[in-house]
Amino acid sequence: MKYRKCTCGADIREDKIYCEKCGRAVQIVPDYDPNEDFILGQEETDPEDTESGSQPEGQKSWRKYAAAGACLVVFGCLAYQYAYHSTIQADQVPVDSEEVAEGPEELLEKPQFGMEPGTYSYSPMLTLSHNGNDGQIYYTADGTTPDEKSRRYEAPILLGEGTTVIRAVFIRTDGVVSEEAVGTYQITFTYPDEPVFSVPSGEYTGGFSVTMTSGEGCRIYYTTNGEEPGPRSRLYQGAVYIPPGLTVLQAVAIDEEGGTSGIVEAIYNVSENPEPPVEDTGEIPSEVPAVP
């Protein structure tokens, strides 16, 4: 293997075009003085050649062009080598996994309750609403987290006695879920007093009337056929006549907020009045014959 000497003193293999020590390119063609270059089309002649009649050496100036072309080739090779090694080094640099910048998560307004959470003495009808019109409201009444598999809100919710926790979300048609709305409702009924009958249960002779009283603002509903009274039963508006025979009188009081009292009952066993006794006047009945 043949070697060349670099200007830095290092040996350069013949098949290399740059010094591996200093990185300097190998000079392939000899230096030349640009001042010796000539104007295109101008020929240089040597006096001796002119006198002797030989061909002018100006025609040999293509060698200078060849030298310039060789320099350009060397420069191109060096540029290619530099670009090639730069590309390899760039490929060897580990690239971190690309992190996709996510925009801020879109938050939808939570559903609105038609009445504030709190304590109530009656059974309210709770409504739910949302400003969006391209989705549905889903809710639970047992404290669990609502989702698209929960009950869909379609009508007001009747809250019964006790504690009820309503949790609701709005789910848009594209799957975006709103913030969760939570409301706790404590329903505590105030029950009115039971109606009071003017005549207690017992056995009586002859028919009679019974009056009923209850608390202020309450209505009394009653039955006399043994059925349980309620809002659809007969409304008490005056004294109730109890005829002879067996009568089961039942009544309930309901206040203005729907609170219902316990049912009061009275059983009346009424017999018919007996015929009045014949008074003794001392007279002999006409149908009895006279003693002779």
C-alpha positions as CSV (number, residue, x, y, z in Angstrom):
1,M,0.0,0.0,0.0
2,K,1.5,3.4,-1.0
3,Y,1.3,6.5,1.1
4,R,1.5,10.2,0.7
5,K,2.7,12.9,3.1
6,C,0.3,15.4,4.4
7,T,1.4,18.9,5.2
8,C,0.8,18.1,8.9
9,G,3.4,15.2,8.5
10,A,0.9,12.3,8.7
11,D,1.0,9.5,6.2
12,I,-2.1,9.3,3.9
13,R,-3.0,6.1,2.1
14,E,-3.1,6.4,-1.7
15,D,-6.9,5.5,-1.8
16,K,-7.7,8.4,0.6
17,I,-8.5,11.9,-0.6
18,Y,-8.3,13.6,2.9
19,C,-6.0,13.3,5.9
20,E,-7.6,11.2,8.7
21,K,-5.5,13.2,11.2
22,C,-6.2,16.8,10.4
23,G,-9.0,16.3,7.8
24,R,-7.2,18.3,5.1
25,A,-7.8,17.4,1.5
26,V,-5.0,15.7,-0.4
27,Q,-3.5,17.9,-3.1
28,I,-3.9,15.9,-6.3
29,V,-2.7,18.4,-8.9
30,P,0.2,20.8,-8.5
31,D,-0.3,24.4,-7.7
32,Y,-0.4,26.9,-10.5
33,D,-0.2,30.7,-10.7
34,P,-3.5,32.2,-11.8
35,N,-1.5,35.1,-13.2
36,E,-0.1,32.8,-15.8
37,D,-3.7,32.1,-17.0
38,F,-4.7,33.7,-20.3
39,I,-7.6,35.4,-21.9
40,L,-9.9,33.0,-23.7
41,G,-8.9,32.9,-27.4
42,Q,-5.5,34.4,-26.8
43,E,-2.6,32.1,-27.7
44,E,0.8,32.1,-26.2
45,T,3.8,31.4,-28.3
46,D,7.4,30.7,-27.5
47,P,9.9,32.7,-29.6
48,E,11.9,29.6,-30.2
49,D,8.9,27.6,-31.4
50,T,8.0,30.5,-33.7
51,E,11.3,30.7,-35.2
52,S,11.6,27.0,-35.7
53,G,8.0,26.8,-37.1
54,S,6.7,24.4,-34.5
55,Q,3.1,24.5,-33.2
56,P,2.5,27.2,-30.5
57,E,2.3,26.0,-27.0
58,G,-0.9,28.1,-26.4
59,Q,-2.8,25.3,-27.9
60,K,-1.7,23.3,-24.9
61,S,-3.5,25.6,-22.5
62,W,-6.3,23.0,-22.1
63,R,-4.1,21.5,-19.4
64,K,-4.8,24.5,-17.2
65,Y,-8.5,24.0,-17.8
66,A,-8.1,20.3,-16.9
67,A,-6.3,21.3,-13.7
68,A,-9.1,23.6,-12.8
69,G,-11.7,20.9,-13.5
70,A,-9.7,18.5,-11.4
71,C,-9.9,20.9,-8.5
72,L,-13.6,21.1,-8.9
73,V,-13.9,17.4,-8.8
74,V,-11.8,17.2,-5.6
75,F,-13.9,19.9,-4.0
76,G,-17.1,18.0,-4.9
77,C,-15.7,14.8,-3.5
78,L,-14.8,16.5,-0.2
79,A,-18.3,18.0,0.0
80,Y,-19.9,14.6,-0.6
81,Q,-17.7,13.0,2.1
82,Y,-18.6,15.7,4.6
83,A,-22.3,15.5,3.9
84,Y,-22.2,11.6,4.0
85,H,-20.5,11.5,7.4
86,S,-22.8,14.2,8.8
87,T,-25.8,12.2,7.7
88,I,-24.5,9.0,9.4
89,Q,-23.8,10.9,12.6
90,A,-27.2,12.4,12.6
91,D,-28.8,9.0,12.1
92,Q,-26.8,7.6,15.1
93,V,-28.2,10.3,17.5
94,P,-31.1,8.7,19.5
95,V,-34.3,10.4,18.9
96,D,-36.7,10.7,21.8
97,S,-40.3,9.6,21.2
98,E,-42.3,12.4,19.8
99,E,-44.6,13.9,22.3
100,V,-47.9,15.1,20.8
101,A,-49.0,18.3,22.5
102,E,-52.6,17.8,23.4
103,G,-54.8,20.8,23.6
104,P,-56.8,21.6,26.7
105,E,-59.6,19.1,27.4
106,E,-63.0,20.5,26.5
107,L,-65.3,20.9,29.5
108,L,-69.0,20.9,29.2
109,E,-71.3,22.7,31.6
110,K,-72.9,20.3,34.1
111,P,-76.7,19.7,34.2
112,Q,-78.8,22.1,36.3
113,F,-81.3,21.0,39.0
114,G,-84.7,22.6,39.0
115,M,-84.6,22.9,42.8
116,E,-81.8,23.4,45.2
117,P,-80.6,20.4,47.2
118,G,-81.8,20.4,50.8
119,T,-84.5,19.2,53.2
120,Y,-88.2,19.2,52.2
121,S,-91.4,18.3,54.0
122,Y,-93.1,17.0,50.9
123,S,-92.4,14.9,47.8
124,P,-91.1,17.4,45.1
125,M,-90.8,16.7,41.4
126,L,-87.2,17.3,40.4
127,T,-86.4,18.6,36.9
128,L,-83.0,18.5,35.2
129,S,-81.9,20.7,32.3
130,H,-78.8,21.5,30.1
131,N,-78.1,24.2,27.6
132,G,-76.8,21.7,25.0
133,N,-79.3,20.3,22.5
134,D,-77.1,17.7,20.8
135,G,-76.9,15.2,23.7
136,Q,-78.8,13.6,26.6
137,I,-78.8,13.8,30.4
138,Y,-78.1,10.6,32.3
139,Y,-78.6,10.2,36.1
140,T,-78.6,7.9,39.0
141,A,-80.5,8.0,42.3
142,D,-78.5,5.5,44.3
143,G,-75.2,7.5,44.6
144,T,-73.4,5.6,41.7
145,T,-71.5,7.5,39.0
146,P,-73.7,8.1,35.9
147,D,-72.7,7.2,32.4
148,E,-74.4,6.3,29.1
149,K,-75.7,3.1,30.6
150,S,-77.5,4.9,33.4
151,R,-81.1,6.1,33.4
152,R,-81.8,8.7,30.7
153,Y,-83.7,11.8,31.9
154,E,-87.0,12.1,30.1
155,A,-89.5,13.4,32.8
156,P,-89.4,15.0,36.2
157,I,-88.2,12.8,39.0
158,L,-90.5,12.2,42.0
159,L,-88.5,12.2,45.2
160,G,-89.9,10.0,48.0
161,E,-89.4,10.2,51.7
162,G,-85.9,9.7,53.0
163,T,-82.5,10.7,51.6
164,T,-81.9,10.6,47.8
165,V,-78.6,11.5,46.1
166,I,-79.1,12.5,42.5
167,R,-75.9,12.5,40.2
168,A,-76.3,13.6,36.6
169,V,-74.1,14.2,33.5
170,F,-74.7,15.5,30.0
171,I,-73.2,13.3,27.3
172,R,-72.9,15.0,23.9
173,T,-73.5,13.0,20.7
174,D,-69.7,12.9,20.0
175,G,-69.1,11.2,23.4
176,V,-67.8,14.3,25.3
177,V,-69.0,14.1,28.9
178,S,-69.8,17.1,31.0
179,E,-68.9,17.8,34.6
180,E,-71.0,15.9,37.1
181,A,-73.8,17.5,39.0
182,V,-74.6,16.1,42.5
183,G,-77.5,17.0,44.7
184,T,-78.7,15.5,48.0
185,Y,-82.3,15.7,48.9
186,Q,-83.7,14.9,52.4
187,I,-87.5,14.4,52.3
188,T,-89.1,14.4,55.8
189,F,-92.9,14.4,55.9
190,T,-94.9,16.1,58.6
191,Y,-97.8,13.9,59.2
192,P,-101.2,15.3,60.3
193,D,-103.0,13.9,63.2
194,E,-105.5,11.1,62.7
195,P,-109.2,12.1,62.5
196,V,-111.3,11.9,65.7
197,F,-114.7,10.3,65.7
198,S,-117.5,11.7,67.9
199,V,-118.8,8.1,68.6
200,P,-116.4,5.3,69.5
201,S,-116.7,1.7,68.4
202,G,-119.4,-0.3,70.2
203,E,-122.9,-1.8,70.1
204,Y,-125.7,0.6,69.8
205,T,-129.5,0.5,69.4
206,G,-131.0,2.4,66.6
207,G,-129.2,4.5,63.9
208,F,-127.1,7.6,64.8
209,S,-124.7,10.1,63.2
210,V,-120.9,10.4,63.7
211,T,-118.9,13.6,63.2
212,M,-115.2,13.7,62.4
213,T,-112.5,16.3,63.2
214,S,-108.9,16.8,62.1
215,G,-106.1,19.3,62.1
216,E,-106.3,22.7,60.4
217,G,-105.9,22.7,56.7
218,C,-106.6,18.9,56.4
219,R,-109.2,17.1,54.5
220,I,-110.8,13.9,55.7
221,Y,-111.6,11.0,53.4
222,Y,-113.6,8.0,54.6
223,T,-115.2,4.7,53.7
224,T,-117.9,2.5,55.3
225,N,-117.4,-0.7,53.3
226,G,-114.2,-1.9,54.8
227,E,-111.9,-0.5,52.0
228,E,-108.8,1.5,52.9
229,P,-109.5,5.3,52.5
230,G,-107.4,7.6,50.4
231,P,-107.6,10.7,48.2
232,R,-110.1,9.0,45.9
233,S,-112.5,8.0,48.7
234,R,-115.5,10.0,49.9
235,L,-114.7,13.5,51.2
236,Y,-116.1,14.2,54.6
237,Q,-118.3,17.3,54.5
238,G,-120.8,16.6,57.3
239,A,-122.0,14.1,59.9
240,V,-122.1,10.5,58.7
241,Y,-125.2,8.5,59.4
242,I,-124.7,5.0,60.9
243,P,-127.7,2.8,60.1
244,P,-128.7,-0.4,62.0
245,G,-126.5,-3.3,61.2
246,L,-122.7,-3.7,61.2
247,T,-120.7,-0.7,59.9
248,V,-116.9,-0.4,59.7
249,L,-116.1,3.3,59.5
250,Q,-112.5,4.2,58.4
251,A,-111.0,7.7,57.8
252,V,-107.7,9.4,56.9
253,A,-106.6,13.1,57.1
254,I,-104.4,14.6,54.2
255,D,-102.8,18.0,54.5
256,E,-102.2,20.6,51.8
257,E,-98.7,19.3,51.1
258,G,-99.9,15.7,50.6
259,G,-98.9,14.5,54.1
260,T,-101.2,11.6,55.1
261,S,-102.2,10.6,58.6
262,G,-102.6,7.2,59.9
263,I,-106.0,5.5,59.2
264,V,-108.5,5.5,62.1
265,E,-111.2,2.9,62.3
266,A,-114.4,2.4,64.3
267,I,-116.8,-0.6,64.2
268,Y,-120.4,-0.1,65.0
269,N,-122.9,-2.9,65.7
270,V,-126.3,-1.3,65.6
271,S,-129.5,-3.1,66.4
272,E,-133.0,-1.9,65.5
273,N,-135.1,-0.1,68.1
274,P,-137.7,-2.5,69.8
275,E,-141.5,-1.7,69.6
276,P,-142.5,0.5,72.5
277,P,-144.3,-1.4,75.4
278,V,-148.2,-1.1,75.8
279,E,-149.1,1.1,78.7
280,D,-151.5,-0.6,81.4
281,T,-154.6,1.6,81.7
282,G,-156.6,-0.9,83.8
283,E,-159.2,-1.2,81.0
284,I,-160.2,-4.6,79.8
285,P,-159.2,-5.2,76.2
286,S,-162.2,-5.3,73.9
287,E,-161.2,-8.6,72.5
288,V,-161.3,-10.2,75.9
289,P,-164.9,-11.4,76.7
290,A,-166.6,-10.0,79.7
291,V,-167.2,-12.3,82.7
292,P,-171.0,-12.9,83.3
